[in-house]
Amino acid sequence: NELDVAGIDIKGFPTILFFPAANKAEPVVYKQEREVNAFVAFLKEHASKPFEVAVDAVEEEDEEDEEEEEEKDEL
């Protein structure tokens, strides 16, 4: 996974870089939560073309979050 872009120095993994269509020379580093909803919000903010997200992906994450909370409550 080589990255051949001048001025980009990856310090750790996983590193997520978004290369905007209008300015591929200056990628935006993703530093938010590693969850579907946060990533979708980031993409919608930085993407040059609007897009729709499959509802299933977001709903699955919400259900997983709820299950984790229930498990924590049971402990």
Stockholm file with secondary structure:
# STOCKHOLM 1.0

chainA/1-75         NELDVAGIDIKGFPTILFFPAANKAEPVVYKQEREVNAFVAFLKEHASKPFEVAVDAVEEEDEEDEEEEEEKDEL
#=GR chainA/1-75 SS CCCCCTTCCCCSSSCEEECCTTCTTSCEEECSCSSHHHHHHHHHHHCSSCCCCCHHHHHHHHHHHHHHHHHHHHC
#=GC SS_cons        CCCCCTTCCCCSSSCEEECCTTCTTSCEEECSCSSHHHHHHHHHHHCSSCCCCCHHHHHHHHHHHHHHHHHHHHC
//
